[in-house]
Amino acid sequence: MFVQLKSGYDVDRGPSWIGWVEFNRTWKTARFHGRELRRAQGPDANFYDVATHEWFWLSGPKRDRTDTRYGPGPVAIDDDAKEAYRRFLGGAPGREAG
């Protein structure tokens, strides 16, 4: 998944990652980097950290690498997701990417 920290940054330009995200069966709670993220009300893919109240954007990664919402920016790729992400960029089905 593509994950971007929204809190504290101008117009969704916070740090971002490609990594593994675990969702509960209803997709209302996600776990990422040891954080528990809860889906906010509304149609957007916004989540908030239940401990820190920081906001995050979660979405599937894009093959053209245009994952950030408002302009290009560096995206950190978690070590345990690098191989799956490489396969995804090469055309593998999306479920195999982080």
MARVEXKE-262596 format. One record per residue: residue number from 1; residue in one letter; x, y, z of N, C-alpha, C in turn. Coordinates in pm, whole numbers, plus 50000, padded with zeros to 5 digits. Layout:
N
+-------+------+-------+-------+-------+-------+-------+-------+-------+-------+-------+
! filum ! semi !   nc1 !   nc2 !   nc3 !  cac1 !  cac2 !  cac3 !   cc1 !   cc2 !   cc3 !
+-------+------+-------+-------+-------+-------+-------+-------+-------+-------+-------+
!   NUM !    A !     X !     Y !     Z !     X !     Y !     Z !     X !     Y !     Z !
...
+-------+------+-------+-------+-------+-------+-------+-------+-------+-------+-------+
END
This chain:
98
+-------+------+-------+-------+-------+-------+-------+-------+-------+-------+-------+
! filum ! semi !   nc1 !   nc2 !   nc3 !  cac1 !  cac2 !  cac3 !   cc1 !   cc2 !   cc3 !
+-------+------+-------+-------+-------+-------+-------+-------+-------+-------+-------+
!     1 !    M ! 50084 ! 49882 ! 50000 ! 50000 ! 50000 ! 50000 ! 50089 ! 50124 ! 50000 !
!     2 !    F ! 50031 ! 50231 ! 49951 ! 50094 ! 50362 ! 49959 ! 50036 ! 50431 ! 50082 !
!     3 !    V ! 50122 ! 50483 ! 50169 ! 50079 ! 50548 ! 50292 ! 50149 ! 50683 ! 50299 !
!     4 !    Q ! 50072 ! 50789 ! 50327 ! 50132 ! 50922 ! 50338 ! 50080 ! 50990 ! 50463 !
!     5 !    L ! 50174 ! 51045 ! 50542 ! 50139 ! 51123 ! 50660 ! 50088 ! 51259 ! 50614 !
!     6 !    K ! 49969 ! 51297 ! 50660 ! 49910 ! 51424 ! 50620 ! 49928 ! 51532 ! 50727 !
!     7 !    S ! 49925 ! 51493 ! 50854 ! 49931 ! 51589 ! 50964 ! 50064 ! 51663 ! 50966 !
!     8 !    G ! 50054 ! 51796 ! 50982 ! 50174 ! 51876 ! 50998 ! 50245 ! 51915 ! 50870 !
!     9 !    Y ! 50186 ! 51882 ! 50755 ! 50250 ! 51914 ! 50628 ! 50152 ! 51988 ! 50539 !
!    10 !    D ! 50204 ! 52081 ! 50460 ! 50123 ! 52162 ! 50371 ! 50066 ! 52077 ! 50257 !
!    11 !    V ! 49937 ! 52081 ! 50240 ! 49866 ! 52019 ! 50128 ! 49915 ! 51876 ! 50098 !
!    12 !    D ! 49903 ! 51791 ! 50195 ! 49934 ! 51649 ! 50177 ! 50074 ! 51625 ! 50119 !
!    13 !    R ! 50174 ! 51692 ! 50171 ! 50310 ! 51673 ! 50123 ! 50400 ! 51609 ! 50229 !
!    14 !    G ! 50341 ! 51530 ! 50316 ! 50417 ! 51464 ! 50422 ! 50496 ! 51346 ! 50370 !
!    15 !    P ! 50575 ! 51286 ! 50457 ! 50653 ! 51168 ! 50418 ! 50560 ! 51055 ! 50376 !
!    16 !    S ! 50609 ! 50970 ! 50287 ! 50525 ! 50862 ! 50236 ! 50607 ! 50734 ! 50220 !
!    17 !    W ! 50534 ! 50622 ! 50221 ! 50595 ! 50491 ! 50218 ! 50517 ! 50398 ! 50126 !
!    18 !    I ! 50587 ! 50300 ! 50072 ! 50525 ! 50182 ! 50012 ! 50557 ! 50070 ! 50110 !
!    19 !    G ! 50453 ! 50007 ! 50162 ! 50475 ! 49902 ! 50261 ! 50352 ! 49817 ! 50282 !
!    20 !    W ! 50366 ! 49720 ! 50368 ! 50256 ! 49630 ! 50398 ! 50164 ! 49692 ! 50501 !
!    21 !    V ! 50035 ! 49686 ! 50474 ! 49932 ! 49735 ! 50565 ! 49837 ! 49619 ! 50591 !
!    22 !    E ! 49806 ! 49595 ! 50716 ! 49710 ! 49491 ! 50752 ! 49578 ! 49558 ! 50789 !
!    23 !    F ! 49470 ! 49510 ! 50729 ! 49336 ! 49561 ! 50759 ! 49257 ! 49458 ! 50837 !
!    24 !    N ! 49164 ! 49506 ! 50920 ! 49073 ! 49412 ! 50983 ! 48969 ! 49371 ! 50879 !
!    25 !    R ! 48880 ! 49279 ! 50912 ! 48788 ! 49224 ! 50812 ! 48691 ! 49327 ! 50755 !
!    26 !    T ! 48663 ! 49436 ! 50827 ! 48571 ! 49539 ! 50778 ! 48644 ! 49653 ! 50707 !
!    27 !    W ! 48775 ! 49650 ! 50706 ! 48860 ! 49754 ! 50645 ! 48845 ! 49890 ! 50716 !
!    28 !    K ! 48801 ! 49889 ! 50839 ! 48786 ! 50014 ! 50914 ! 48908 ! 50043 ! 51001 !
!    29 !    T ! 48990 ! 49942 ! 51023 ! 49112 ! 49959 ! 51102 ! 49228 ! 49900 ! 51024 !
!    30 !    A ! 49339 ! 49972 ! 51024 ! 49460 ! 49927 ! 50955 ! 49577 ! 49932 ! 51052 !
!    31 !    R ! 49674 ! 49846 ! 51029 ! 49798 ! 49849 ! 51107 ! 49914 ! 49872 ! 51012 !
!    32 !    F ! 49996 ! 49971 ! 51049 ! 50110 ! 50008 ! 50966 ! 50220 ! 50060 ! 51056 !
!    33 !    H ! 50339 ! 50004 ! 51043 ! 50455 ! 50046 ! 51123 ! 50422 ! 50052 ! 51272 !
!    34 !    G ! 50346 ! 49956 ! 51321 ! 50311 ! 49951 ! 51463 ! 50201 ! 50045 ! 51505 !
!    35 !    R ! 50143 ! 50116 ! 51413 ! 50035 ! 50211 ! 51444 ! 49900 ! 50146 ! 51417 !
!    36 !    E ! 49802 ! 50184 ! 51496 ! 49664 ! 50145 ! 51468 ! 49596 ! 50266 ! 51404 !
!    37 !    L ! 49556 ! 50248 ! 51279 ! 49493 ! 50356 ! 51203 ! 49346 ! 50324 ! 51184 !
!    38 !    R ! 49261 ! 50420 ! 51209 ! 49118 ! 50399 ! 51195 ! 49065 ! 50486 ! 51082 !
!    39 !    R ! 48978 ! 50427 ! 51000 ! 48919 ! 50499 ! 50887 ! 48831 ! 50612 ! 50937 !
!    40 !    A ! 48846 ! 50729 ! 50875 ! 48763 ! 50843 ! 50909 ! 48630 ! 50831 ! 50835 !
!    41 !    Q ! 48529 ! 50899 ! 50881 ! 48399 ! 50899 ! 50815 ! 48411 ! 50971 ! 50682 !
!    42 !    G ! 48343 ! 50922 ! 50580 ! 48344 ! 50987 ! 50449 ! 48401 ! 50895 ! 50343 !
!    43 !    P ! 48395 ! 50940 ! 50217 ! 48436 ! 50855 ! 50105 ! 48586 ! 50849 ! 50081 !
!    44 !    D ! 48662 ! 50936 ! 50142 ! 48805 ! 50945 ! 50117 ! 48879 ! 50834 ! 50189 !
!    45 !    A ! 49002 ! 50806 ! 50149 ! 49083 ! 50702 ! 50211 ! 49166 ! 50760 ! 50324 !
!    46 !    N ! 49106 ! 50845 ! 50404 ! 49177 ! 50905 ! 50516 ! 49162 ! 50818 ! 50640 !
!    47 !    F ! 49274 ! 50804 ! 50711 ! 49278 ! 50729 ! 50835 ! 49347 ! 50816 ! 50939 !
!    48 !    Y ! 49318 ! 50791 ! 51066 ! 49388 ! 50863 ! 51172 ! 49447 ! 50762 ! 51270 !
!    49 !    D ! 49559 ! 50799 ! 51328 ! 49625 ! 50716 ! 51429 ! 49548 ! 50733 ! 51559 !
!    50 !    V ! 49501 ! 50622 ! 51616 ! 49418 ! 50631 ! 51736 ! 49498 ! 50682 ! 51857 !
!    51 !    A ! 49629 ! 50666 ! 51858 ! 49711 ! 50710 ! 51971 ! 49755 ! 50856 ! 51957 !
!    52 !    T ! 49796 ! 50896 ! 51836 ! 49853 ! 51030 ! 51817 ! 49758 ! 51127 ! 51748 !
!    53 !    H ! 49651 ! 51077 ! 51689 ! 49554 ! 51155 ! 51613 ! 49613 ! 51218 ! 51486 !
!    54 !    E ! 49725 ! 51167 ! 51439 ! 49781 ! 51211 ! 51311 ! 49698 ! 51150 ! 51199 !
!    55 !    W ! 49688 ! 51222 ! 51088 ! 49608 ! 51178 ! 50973 ! 49697 ! 51120 ! 50864 !
!    56 !    F ! 49646 ! 51016 ! 50797 ! 49718 ! 50946 ! 50691 ! 49628 ! 50926 ! 50571 !
!    57 !    W ! 49690 ! 50920 ! 50454 ! 49624 ! 50882 ! 50330 ! 49674 ! 50743 ! 50294 !
!    58 !    L ! 49582 ! 50650 ! 50269 ! 49618 ! 50514 ! 50229 ! 49555 ! 50486 ! 50094 !
!    59 !    S ! 49632 ! 50428 ! 50004 ! 49577 ! 50387 ! 49875 ! 49667 ! 50278 ! 49816 !
!    60 !    G ! 49617 ! 50214 ! 49714 ! 49699 ! 50117 ! 49644 ! 49810 ! 50188 ! 49569 !
!    61 !    P ! 49925 ! 50123 ! 49552 ! 50034 ! 50186 ! 49476 ! 50000 ! 50194 ! 49328 !
!    62 !    K ! 50061 ! 50289 ! 49259 ! 50038 ! 50308 ! 49116 ! 50162 ! 50264 ! 49039 !
!    63 !    R ! 50141 ! 50196 ! 48929 ! 50255 ! 50149 ! 48850 ! 50336 ! 50263 ! 48789 !
!    64 !    D ! 50272 ! 50376 ! 48764 ! 50346 ! 50489 ! 48706 ! 50416 ! 50572 ! 48814 !
!    65 !    R ! 50409 ! 50527 ! 48938 ! 50476 ! 50589 ! 49053 ! 50428 ! 50731 ! 49083 !
!    66 !    T ! 50307 ! 50765 ! 49045 ! 50249 ! 50895 ! 49076 ! 50161 ! 50882 ! 49200 !
!    67 !    D ! 50214 ! 50824 ! 49303 ! 50136 ! 50795 ! 49423 ! 50101 ! 50917 ! 49506 !
!    68 !    T ! 50191 ! 51013 ! 49516 ! 50163 ! 51129 ! 49600 ! 50049 ! 51208 ! 49540 !
!    69 !    R ! 49965 ! 51264 ! 49626 ! 49843 ! 51330 ! 49581 ! 49870 ! 51463 ! 49511 !
!    70 !    Y ! 49965 ! 51541 ! 49560 ! 49988 ! 51676 ! 49506 ! 50133 ! 51695 ! 49468 !
!    71 !    G ! 50175 ! 51629 ! 49364 ! 50309 ! 51650 ! 49313 ! 50404 ! 51539 ! 49352 !
!    72 !    P ! 50513 ! 51534 ! 49282 ! 50611 ! 51428 ! 49309 ! 50678 ! 51449 ! 49444 !
!    73 !    G ! 50720 ! 51343 ! 49500 ! 50793 ! 51350 ! 49625 ! 50861 ! 51218 ! 49650 !
!    74 !    P ! 50959 ! 51215 ! 49737 ! 51026 ! 51089 ! 49765 ! 50933 ! 50993 ! 49839 !
!    75 !    V ! 50937 ! 50869 ! 49802 ! 50857 ! 50765 ! 49866 ! 50953 ! 50658 ! 49917 !
!    76 !    A ! 50952 ! 50634 ! 50047 ! 51036 ! 50529 ! 50106 ! 50969 ! 50394 ! 50080 !
!    77 !    I ! 51048 ! 50297 ! 50042 ! 50994 ! 50163 ! 50020 ! 51049 ! 50073 ! 50131 !
!    78 !    D ! 50957 ! 50019 ! 50211 ! 50998 ! 49933 ! 50321 ! 51076 ! 49813 ! 50266 !
!    79 !    D ! 51181 ! 49774 ! 50338 ! 51266 ! 49664 ! 50293 ! 51187 ! 49537 ! 50265 !
!    80 !    D ! 51090 ! 49505 ! 50352 ! 51016 ! 49380 ! 50334 ! 50914 ! 49385 ! 50222 !
!    81 !    A ! 50897 ! 49502 ! 50160 ! 50802 ! 49516 ! 50049 ! 50873 ! 49540 ! 49916 !
!    82 !    K ! 51004 ! 49557 ! 49916 ! 51076 ! 49594 ! 49794 ! 51058 ! 49493 ! 49681 !
!    83 !    E ! 51072 ! 49365 ! 49710 ! 51062 ! 49265 ! 49604 ! 50920 ! 49258 ! 49547 !
!    84 !    A ! 50820 ! 49261 ! 49633 ! 50680 ! 49258 ! 49585 ! 50649 ! 49385 ! 49505 !
!    85 !    Y ! 50701 ! 49499 ! 49548 ! 50679 ! 49624 ! 49476 ! 50747 ! 49620 ! 49339 !
!    86 !    R ! 50867 ! 49564 ! 49334 ! 50937 ! 49551 ! 49206 ! 50855 ! 49464 ! 49110 !
!    87 !    R ! 50801 ! 49354 ! 49161 ! 50717 ! 49267 ! 49077 ! 50590 ! 49340 ! 49032 !
!    88 !    F ! 50531 ! 49416 ! 49122 ! 50411 ! 49494 ! 49089 ! 50441 ! 49593 ! 48977 !
!    89 !    L ! 50552 ! 49665 ! 48988 ! 50589 ! 49762 ! 48884 ! 50614 ! 49692 ! 48751 !
!    90 !    G ! 50655 ! 49566 ! 48756 ! 50679 ! 49489 ! 48635 ! 50554 ! 49425 ! 48577 !
!    91 !    G ! 50439 ! 49445 ! 48643 ! 50314 ! 49395 ! 48587 ! 50243 ! 49288 ! 48667 !
!    92 !    A ! 50299 ! 49247 ! 48781 ! 50232 ! 49147 ! 48864 ! 50101 ! 49203 ! 48919 !
!    93 !    P ! 50006 ! 49119 ! 48952 ! 49878 ! 49167 ! 49008 ! 49899 ! 49254 ! 49131 !
!    94 !    G ! 49810 ! 49349 ! 49152 ! 49822 ! 49445 ! 49260 ! 49826 ! 49388 ! 49400 !
!    95 !    R ! 49763 ! 49276 ! 49424 ! 49762 ! 49218 ! 49559 ! 49901 ! 49179 ! 49605 !
!    96 !    E ! 49994 ! 49160 ! 49514 ! 50129 ! 49119 ! 49553 ! 50218 ! 49235 ! 49595 !
!    97 !    A ! 50171 ! 49358 ! 49573 ! 50250 ! 49474 ! 49612 ! 50220 ! 49509 ! 49756 !
!    98 !    G ! 50310 ! 49590 ! 49818 ! 50293 ! 49629 ! 49956 ! 50172 ! 49710 ! 49981 !
+-------+------+-------+-------+-------+-------+-------+-------+-------+-------+-------+
END
